Amino acid sequence: MTTVGSHDTASAVAAVPAAGERFAYICTGTWSLAGLELERPVLTEASRAANFTNELGLDGTVRYLRNIMGLWLLQECVREWGQPDLGELLRAAAEVPALRSVVDAGDATFLAPGRMPDRIADACQESGQPVPESRAEITRCILDSLALAHRRAIREAEALADHPVDVVHIVGGGTRNELLCQLTADACGLPVVAGLAEPPRSATSSSRPAHTVWSATVRRCGGSSPVRSRCGGTSPGATRRPGAPPRTGSPAGEPELPPAVTGAFHPSARGTRPCP
């Protein structure tokens, strides 16, 4: 390889195996960068106020995105806990009830290293939510919070750019975190396709390379039915509750969030409430 995208994120977005334009991407790792690939920048005051940036992508495209705290919160907790087995931690977190407690993943309170579990517990207590105590509860709080932050960024990008989305592609180190992929699918009410952790080394042209991908299952109460992907096929493993409202218009239900954080995490939703 002699040339790459203007930035490692640009290269990662170029590697997304999208067959059309109606997709969002989330580049996950210590930070999450969630947004859209557009033909032209969005230069409105509303976009600036919402903290979105316009960055150059491959072949003259624009990466319209927001920077989100990302897995830094979990990385800091794991460090404080003495590096426990991550697989066991995530399996335990998957058993914790959904949305029991959430925090604003973009709050500057969480930027500095140190005492992350305590700071998350303090934030929940200050907002009148149940205080997560076990490692599994804190992990679930973090991942639920990140999933909601992903949803909020994608919804706002859609509205600000007037660019509808049918599928979310996740790339980067966070693709190894199946629970985060699952919760993001639940929060967005859209199929989530997780690709490679790093852009393929063999990608030498501007065309999107073939990927081996999997689609997170959107868990719903009461069964499932195939969700059609934007390219006309059925997204593998992506399911939606029969009778769930269409993605346009007002949904019948939303994730129920604690009143203290409703304003930060409750934009107009398109999906149905995730199963607890």
N, C-alpha and C positions, 0 to 999 in steps of 0.2 A: 504494500500500500504506500503510495507516495503523497496522496492528499486525503484530507478528511473534512468533515463538516467544520464550520467555524469554531465549534466548541464540542466538548465530549457529549453534551446534551443534544446538540444538533446531530451528531453522528448516531446517537441512540434513537432519536425520533426518526431519522432517515431509515433506520433498520426496522421500524415498526411494520409488520406484515399487513398493512391496510390495502384493501382493493378499491377504495373510494375515498371520498372526502369527509364523510359524516362520521368521524371518529374523534375521540379525545385520547390523550396520552397522559400517563403518569410515570415520570422517571423517579424511581424510588431508591432510597438509600438513607444516608444520614439526613438528607433533605429530600423532600418530595417536590417535584416540579410538575404541576398539573396544568394542562392547557390544550390548545388546538393548533393545528397547522393551517395557516391561511395564506391567501394570495397577496393580501395587502394588510398593512398595520391598522390597528384600531386606535385612533388618536383623540378620542373624546375625553372630556373632563370626567365623565362618569367612570371611564376605564382607568384613568389615572388615580381617582379617588379610591377605586377598588383594589389598587396595588397590583395591577397587571402590567407586564412589560411586553414590548415588541422586540424580539431578537431575530437576527438573521438565521435562516436555515439553509438547507441544501437547495440548490437550483433556484435561488431567488425567493424561496418561501419565507414566511414569517412564523416564528414560534411565539404564539401569544400565550403567556403563561403567568402563573402565580407561584412564588416560592413558599413552601409550607415546611414547617419544622421537621417533619419526617421521623424516621426511626431513631433519631438522636435521643428522644425521650426513653425509648426502650434500651438503647445501648448504654445509657448512663445508669439506668436501674440495674441492668445485668452486671455492670462493673461494680456497683455498690454491693451487690449480692454475692460477689466472689465468683462470677462466671459460671452459673449453674447450667445444666444441660438445657439448651434452648428448645429442643424438640419436646421434652417433658413439660417445660414451662408453657409452651403454646398449646399442648394438649389439655393441660389443666385450665388454661384460660378459656378454651373453647367450651368448657362446661359451666362457666360463670354466666348468669343471666345477662342478656344483651342490654346495653344502654342503662345499666344500673347507675353508673356515674360516668360523666364525661367532663373534659376540660377543653379550654380553647387551646388547641395545639399550636397556635401562632402567637400565644402570649409571650411577651418578653421575659416573663418570670422564669421561663424554662430554658432560656438561652445559655446561661452559665452552667458549667459542670458542677457536680457535687450535690449530695442530698436530694437527688431527683425523686425517689419514692416519697420522702417526707413532703417535698414541695407539691407533688401531685395530691397527696392526702390533704394537705392544707388548703389547696385550691377547691377541692370538693367540699370540705367542711365550710369554707367561707361562702360558698354558693348554696349552702343548705342541702347538699346531696348526701347520700350514704357515703361514708368514708371507706375507701378500699383499704383493707388491712393485709390480706395475704398477698404473696407474690403473684398468684394467679389473678386475683381481683385487680391489682394494679396494672398488670399486663393487659387485661381485658379493657380496662378503662383507657389505656393508651391507644390500643388498636381501634376501639370504637370511636375514640376522638379523632384519630387520623382518618378513618373511613368517612366520618361526617365532614371533616375538613376537605377531603377529596371531593365529596359530593358538592359541597358549597362552591368550591372553585370551578368545577365543571359546569354547574348550573349557571353561575354568574358569567362565565366565559361564553356560554351559549347565548345568553341574553344580550350581553354587551356587543358581541360580534355578529349577532343575528345568524348563528351558524348551528343548526340542530345536530345532535349527536345520537347515534344508534348503538355504539359499542365503545367500550373503554379498553385501551391497550396499556398494559403495565410492563415496563422494562426496568432493568437494573437489579440491584441486589435484593430489593423487596419482593421480587418474583419468587424467591425461595420461601417466603413467609405465606404459606397457603391460607392461614387464618386471615391475614390482612387482605389478601385478594378476595376471599369470601365475603368479608365484612364490607369491603368497597362495593362489591356487586350488590349486596343487600341494600346498602345505603343509596346507591345510584339508581337501583331498579333497572339496571342494564347488564347485558352480558359483559363479563370481564375476561379478556384474553391475556394471559401472561406469557411473554416470550423469553428470550435468552437473557441471562444475567448481564452479559456484555455483548456489544455488537459483534457479529461474526467477522472473523479475520479475513475471510475470503471475499467480503463485499468490496468490489473495486469499481462499481458503476453507480449511476444515480438511481437505477431501478431498485425497488425494494426486494431484498433477498428472501428466498424461501426460508421459513422458520418451522421448527417443531414447536407447536404451542398447545396449551390446554386452556380451556375456558372454565372459570370458577362457576360453581353451582350457586344460583340465586335461591337460597332456601326460603320456602314459603310454607305457611300452614295450609294443609289440605291438598297435597298432591302437586303435580307439575305437568307442564306441557312444553313442547319445544318453542324456543324463541328464535325467530328468524333473524339471521344476521343481515347487515346492510348489503352484503354482496349476493344475497338471494338464497344462500344455503342455511342450514341449521347450525347454529354455533354449538360445537360439541360440549355437552354437559351443562349448558345454560338452560335453566328452567324458570318458569314463572307460574304462579298460582293460577289455576283455571278460574276465569271470571274476574281476574284482576283488571282494573281500569286501563284503557289505552294510555299511551305515553303522552298523548295530547289532552289538554283539559285538566279538570280537577280530579285528583285521585280520591278514592273512598277513605283512605287512611294514610297516616304518616307515622314515622317513628315517634313514639311518645318520649319527649325529653323533659328533664327536670325544669320547672318554671324559671329557675335562676339562669339557665343558659339557653332558653328558648330563642331569645333574640339573636344569639350568635350562631345557632346551629339549625334553624328551622326555616330555610327558604322553601319556596313552593316545591313540593315533591311530586315526582312522577311515578314512583314505585309504590308498592304497598309495604305495610309494616313488616319488618323482618321477624321471623320466628324468635321467641325468646330462647 
